[in-house]
Amino acid sequence: MSTTYDVINPATEKIVTTIEHYDLAATDATIAKAAKAFESWRNVAPADRAAHLRRFAAVVASHKEELAALEIANSGHTRGNALWEVDNVVNVLTYYSAAPERLFGKQIPVAGGVDITFKEPLGVVGVIVPWNFPMPIAGWGFAPALAAGNTVVLKPAEYTPLTAIKLGEYALEAGLPDGVFNVLPGKGSIVGNRFVTHPAVRKVVFTGSTEVGKAIMAGCADQVKRVTLELGGKSSNIIFADADIAKAAASAPGSVFDNAGQDCCARTRILVERSAFDTFMEHFEVAVKKFRVEDPSLASADMGPLISRKQFDAVQTFLDEPIAFTGSAPSGPGYWMAPTVLMPKNTQARSWREEVFGPVVSVMAFDDEAQGIAMANDSEYGLSGSIWTRDVGRALRVSRAIETGNLSVNSNSSVRYSTPFGGFKQSGLGRELGPDALDSFTEVKNVFISND
Ligand code: NAD
């Protein structure tokens, strides 16, 4: 572990702490440890593995305030979000603690004997996490992986390693055997890339940019390594004139400015049916100006700073279209930016086409259902989205027509731990969460037993 890394508080620009980064040798040694631990973890009795996960959940829950405080300091997340994020890890661990005793195979009718299937664990699973939701995204990978009998090596993002390091400690405190769940802070090009190239790592779960995701998918092809990808997004919030416009407008800021817009599900395109456009904008302006951007440790904060100076600078490059209005933000140290509403001149504007990953939203009018659908689908991404209408038939038609993995009608919620999450098109490959996620952490084995 040769290099050190200064972790910065994005609200103050002060150093929170300095950590050691894993180098290649330390990464290889940890993967070897995880491979060794797999031999016994896979054979732990289902009820005992379930009990391990429930104890892990309980230890995480008992450190809720500590973990939330760490995420506020490391990532600038609001207190409300950080507390939700700890709960999400607890809930995901608890949900998948039911899995070891329910990894059912099938008995298939065949001639001359009995045919049964087993769901076998893969081995060591590498989880690579981005900086925008360090705790939940880690949990969506490690909880089902462990439940299915795999061991895990997890690399947090460079900017945001602190809660992941703690989760690794809590796993040991909860009694998980050494080597079953390993956290390796370090660089993507060293630790993350080693998960791709090391033959003992049998699957990579990657969440991050589409660009890096494509390189990981290409790298995994070399060993036909299993891969789940959760990548970028450019999601639409489609508001029809028959909707409760006041409600749609009041909740729109949260759908895009939550986590300072650093959310793969951020609805960065708002599409409003033309006859309701002016009414929507009036209500939306009031809501944006009420959105509180302030010290994220305050219970009243709706939004904190961006993660880094680099991210702040990248987001500014999108401000080249007419600005309709903005909210407000603190001045002084920290990567603060006011929520900003753009009205791009046409659908070729960068802010309309590219993922922003900052508190910037673009609004456009559409004339009818067909045009609204076409505008929403005019993207390489397909992760999330919202539809606001009181017409049930339209809600169904538009839901089926939009090419994304996660839609909400008359709501902007994207994620529930018990339902599948993932993207169409270049937003990803495979699904996390919900009952089906276990399929991507197991191989189906077919066994025929002869009557003879
Ligand atoms: P990123 O792609 O730069 O990095 C993600 C992770 O990959 C980090 O841990 C990084 O160290 C690692 N990495 C970088 N290069 C690597 C390499 N060559 N080999 C292996 N690992 C490597 O993304 P980011 O900036 O941390 O996160 C933002 C992106 O994540 C956005 O595009 C966002 O939409 C996406 N995201 C998607 C989802 C989803 O569920 N679809 C959720 C959150 C974030």
Boltz pocket constraint, residues with backbone or C-beta under 6 A from the ligand:
constraints:
  - pocket:
      binder: B
      contacts: [[A, 128], [A, 129], [A, 130], [A, 131], [A, 132], [A, 133], [A, 137], [A, 155], [A, 156], [A, 157], [A, 158], [A, 186], [A, 187], [A, 188], [A, 189], [A, 191], [A, 192], [A, 193], [A, 207], [A, 208], [A, 209], [A, 210], [A, 212], [A, 213], [A, 215], [A, 216], [A, 229], [A, 230], [A, 231], [A, 232], [A, 233], [A, 263], [A, 264], [A, 355], [A, 357], [A, 383], [A, 423], [A, 427], [A, 428]]
      max_distance: 6.0
